[in-house]
Amino acid sequence: MRTILTIVAVVAVLVLGKIFFFKKPEEKGMGGGPGGAPSAGKGGEKGKDGKDGKPAGPPVSVNVFVVNSETLDNVVTASGTIYPNEEVELRAEASGRITALSIKEGSRVAAGQIIAKIKDTDLQAQLKKLNYEIELAKQTEARQKKLLDINAISKEEYEITANKINTLNADKELIEANLEKTVLKAPFAGKIGLKNVSQGAYVTPTTSLATLVQTNPVKIDFSIPEKYSTQMRVGRGVKFEVEGQSETYTANVVAIDPKIDPNLRTLKLRAIAKNPADRLLPGMFVRVSVDLDITQAIMIPTEAVVPVLKGKKVYVVRDGKANEVMIETGLRTDKKIQVTSGLSAGDSLIVTGIMALKKDSPVKIKSPQK
């Protein structure tokens, strides 16, 4: 009985060893090729066309755009605001009661025209008193001059009397200066805004009587992208339009901000426009158009440009393959974008099937576009 159990155990061990530890001849040969060599099955041989062991695949059918130089619609548009050529708040230099207010709201005034008069009776009285003192001092000086000529008085006494005349004249000039401050005059020609006070009101130097605005000419302030800054110069003509009017106005650039706005990346400019009919009111929104110097440029369809981490790229057809080309761009229109470097006239630019392309992918041109 023990012999039979021993035989059964040995047979079981041999069967298990056969299953788990001994491989079939075809498994050792990796496909069973002659002489144990691997067969030319899946993964055994690189493709003839692919660089990574895979077939290159059929060419991608694409449309191309033949690059050429064309006349550029060289106009940049910007939004702006109208400002008065000059604007100031009219304030009196002296405190007092207004005795005359010779302005009418919305009326025009000339430069130097009297706007308001402040009560000055106290200053007039002081001036009158000084005039009497000056007259008396002059008479005294004349008498002492005669006495000095005959050595009846010392020279020091005469000089004291003469200096008194100079002191009184200085006091007179101070009072006359204070009298000038009681008269408010228009610093320039313009239009009076809405009045803030009436005749008889007591005012101080902090009281605003009205606003004086010069609206002919007017200023136009606008900003353009920084990439056009090199083409801006003083004297350049611009055109602009305002809401609600069909007329196109012209202006000339008179000032350029010496710095770029670091937040908006724009350059601020100021232009001057004539406004004899007062149709342009300060505060109006305007649309400004600036003609640039560029007349010929390479323009390509915007859909052909692929944004990448280091900039922008396009695909061009060379030797039947798609070649990547890095480009730099400039102006943009609704359908095209200017290429400043990277492409030349005559290049075949791929405009369709771009998502399916890779570097050196074979392509088949269907038809060129214009």
Long-range contacts (C-beta under 8 A, 24 or more apart in sequence): 56-362, 57-362, 58-362, 59-320, 59-361, 59-362, 59-363, 59-364, 60-322, 60-353, 60-356, 60-357, 60-361, 60-362, 60-363, 60-364, 61-353, 61-363, 61-364, 61-365, 61-366, 62-317, 62-322, 62-350, 62-351, 62-352, 62-353, 62-357, 62-363, 62-364, 62-365, 62-366, 63-350, 63-351, 63-352, 63-353, 63-365, 63-366, 63-367, 63-368, 63-369, 64-317, 64-348, 64-349, 64-350, 64-351, 64-365, 64-368, 64-369, 65-300, 65-301, 65-304, 65-348, 65-349, 65-350, 65-351, 65-368, 65-369, 65-370, 66-346, 66-347, 66-348, 66-349, 66-368, 66-369, 66-370, 67-298, 67-300, 67-339, 67-343, 67-344, 67-345, 67-346, 67-347, 67-348, 67-349, 68-298, 68-345, 68-346, 69-296, 69-297, 69-298, 69-345, 70-296, 70-297, 70-298, 70-299, 71-295, 71-296, 72-294, 72-295, 72-296, 72-297, 72-299, 72-331, 72-338, 73-333, 74-291, 74-292, 74-293, 74-294, 74-295, 74-331, 75-289, 75-290, 75-291, 75-292, 76-224, 76-225, 76-228, 76-289, 76-290, 76-292, 76-331, 77-287, 77-288, 77-289, 77-290, 78-222, 78-223, 78-224, 78-287, 78-288, 78-290, 79-222, 79-285, 79-286, 79-287, 79-288, 80-220, 80-221, 80-222, 80-223, 80-240, 80-285, 80-286, 80-287, 80-288, 81-220, 81-221, 81-222, 81-283, 81-284, 81-285, 81-286, 82-218, 82-219, 82-220, 82-242, 82-280, 82-281, 82-282, 82-283, 82-284, 82-286, 83-218, 83-219, 83-220, 83-221, 83-282, 83-283, 84-190, 84-213, 84-214, 84-215, 84-218, 84-219, 84-282, 85-214, 85-215, 85-216, 85-217, 85-218, 85-219, 85-272, 86-188, 86-190, 86-212, 86-213, 86-214, 87-211, 87-212, 87-213, 87-214, 87-282, 88-187, 88-188, 88-211, 88-212, 89-208, 89-210, 89-211, 89-212, 90-115, 90-116, 90-184, 90-186, 90-208, 90-209, 90-210, 90-211, 90-212, 91-184, 91-205, 91-206, 91-207, 91-208, 91-209, 92-116, 92-118, 92-181, 92-182, 92-184, 92-203, 92-204, 92-205, 92-207, 92-209, 93-181, 93-184, 93-205, 94-118, 94-178, 94-181, 94-182, 94-205, 95-202, 95-203, 95-204, 95-205, 96-120, 96-182, 96-202, 96-203, 97-200, 97-201, 97-202, 97-203, 98-197, 98-198, 98-199, 98-200, 98-201, 98-202, 98-203, 99-199, 100-199, 101-195, 101-197, 101-198, 101-199, 101-209, 103-192, 103-195, 103-210, 104-192, 105-192, 105-193, 105-194, 105-195, 105-210, 106-191, 106-192, 106-193, 107-191, 107-192, 108-189, 108-190, 108-191, 108-192, 109-186, 109-189, 109-190, 109-191, 109-192, 109-212, 110-186, 110-189, 111-186, 111-187, 111-188, 111-189, 112-185, 112-186, 113-185, 113-186, 114-183, 114-184, 114-185, 115-184, 115-185, 115-186, 115-192, 115-209, 115-210, 116-183, 116-184, 116-209, 117-182, 117-183, 117-184, 118-181, 118-182, 118-183, 118-184, 118-203, 119-182, 120-179, 120-182, 123-175, 123-178, 123-179, 123-182, 124-179, 126-175, 127-172, 127-175, 127-176, 127-179, 130-168, 130-171, 130-172, 130-175, 131-172, 133-168, 134-165, 134-168, 134-169, 134-172, 137-161, 137-164, 137-165, 137-168, 138-165, 141-165, 184-209, 186-212, 187-212, 188-212, 188-214, 189-214, 190-214, 190-215, 191-215, 213-282, 215-275, 215-278, 215-280, 215-281, 215-282, 216-274, 216-275, 216-276, 216-278, 217-272, 217-273, 217-274, 217-275, 218-272, 218-273, 218-275, 218-280, 218-282, 219-270, 219-271, 219-272, 220-251, 220-270, 220-271, 220-272, 220-273, 220-286, 220-288, 221-268, 221-269, 221-270, 222-268, 222-269, 222-271, 222-286, 222-288, 223-261, 223-264, 223-266, 223-267, 223-268, 223-269, 224-266, 224-267, 224-269, 224-290, 225-265, 225-266, 225-267, 226-260, 226-265, 226-266, 226-267, 227-330, 228-267, 228-290, 228-292, 229-260, 229-267, 231-292, 231-293, 231-294, 232-256, 232-267, 232-269, 232-290, 236-290, 237-291, 238-271, 238-288, 238-289, 238-290, 239-288, 239-289, 240-271, 240-273, 240-286, 240-287, 240-288, 240-289, 241-286, 241-287, 242-280, 242-284, 242-285, 242-286, 242-287, 243-284, 243-285, 245-279, 247-279, 249-273, 249-280, 292-331, 294-330, 294-331, 294-338, 297-330, 297-331, 297-338, 297-339, 297-340, 298-338, 298-339, 298-340, 298-343, 298-344, 298-345, 299-333, 299-336, 299-337, 299-338, 299-339, 300-336, 300-337, 300-339, 300-343, 300-349, 301-335, 301-336, 301-349, 301-351, 301-369, 302-332, 302-335, 302-336, 302-337, 303-351, 303-354, 304-349, 304-350, 304-351, 304-354, 305-329, 305-337, 306-354, 314-342, 314-343, 314-349, 314-350, 315-349, 315-350, 315-354, 315-357, 316-343, 316-347, 316-348, 316-349, 316-350, 317-348, 317-350, 317-363, 317-365, 318-348, 320-362, 320-363, 321-360, 321-361, 321-362, 321-363, 322-350, 322-357, 322-358, 322-359, 322-360, 322-361, 322-362, 322-363, 323-359, 323-360, 324-359
